[in-house]
Amino acid sequence: MSAGGMLKTIFFGGLTVLFFFVIWIYNPFAPHEEYEIPDEVKTIIGDPKAAVEGRELFKQSCASCHSVRYDGIYLTSVAARPEWANIEKVHGKPIFEEKDGKLQIKGYFVPRDVYEAVAIQDLQGLKASFGKVPPDLSTIYLSRGAGYLYQFILDPQKVLPGTSMPKLFFPEYDKEAPQKVAKIVSYLRSVNDPPPAEKVKRTLMGVVTIGYFVVMGFLLWIYRKKLLAKMGY
């Protein structure tokens, strides 16, 4: 192998190693800050049953400002409109949940452009009140993690001084406030975190896909060498 070929092999080999390192060992885009949370809270956040209760708590406490489009939750003021149910059915994609062994529709995923066109006045009203439109929280768990979300929802100013997010839960008056916040975080986690069987399926698909590209790359390299040999190189 020539010096140029050796350098190319080292370069592309290094890129491959870096890719796997980022995907499986250290992802710089994932949250790495440490936020302390009690063991009891960790248990609640990891409980699928708590996520079901957390969904209802989210709708009661958070949906006046935030949506979770990935799970069919929209601003309370928008969802209350008589025409919204028809918009969901016409433009939305059904979101299913398993209940008593049967699949049921629990909501609709409406494309962002359609949703924002319908909710433009509501979103602008929130922007006027808070200085910016409160974000959709469909992927917030992936970007922030359990510890940050728990501490932020429990006491927004403590985690992010100056934020426009109001404090909604008061442990000094409500002893169940920490548990309620944990259930909301559990719900946000459930939106982003697939069931164990789905995780295994995705991992297997990833390994098979990567294996396919590795094998095909090796076969193409051999084929290239044969072509070059025929051409006299």
C-alpha positions, 0 to 999 in steps of 0.5 A: 500500500502506498503512503497516500493509501495508508494515510487515507486508511488511517484518516477514515479509520479514525473518523469511524472510531470517533463516530462510534465513540460519540454514539456509544461512549460520550455524546457531547450533545447529551446533558452532562451537568449533575443535578441532585435528585432524591432516590425516591424521585429517581424511582418515580421518574423511572416508573411507567405508571407515574408517567401516566399520572404525569401526563394528566398533571402536565395537562393541568399545570403546564399546557397553558403555556407548553405543548408536547406535539409528539404526544398530542398535547397542545395549548389548552386554549387551542385544544378547547376550540370547537374546530380543533378536533376536526383539524387533528383528524384532517391534518394529524397522525394518530398516536396510539397507546395500549390499554387493556390489551388493545390499541387506542388513539390517545391524540394526534400529531399535528405538523408544526406549520399547521399547529402554529398557523392555528395557534398564532394568536395564542402563541403571540399572546404568550410571547407578549407575556413572557418575552418569547414563545414557550417552547414545545417540550417534546424533546426536552428530556433528551436535551436536559435530562431528569435532574435538570428538569426536576430541579427547574420545574420545582424551582425555576429561579434557583436553576435559571435566575431571571427566567420567565417560567413561574414557580408552580409547585410549592413544597412548603405548602404541598407535601406532594409537590416533589412527587408531582414534579417527578411524575411530570418529568417521568411523563416527559421521559416517556415521550422520548424514551421508547419501551425496552422492546423497542430499544432492543429493536432499534439497537439491533437495527443500528448494528445491522445497518452499520455492519452492512456498510462495513461489509459493503465498504470492504467488498467495494474496496476489493472490487476497486483493487481488481479494477485498478489491477486490470487497468494496470495500476 
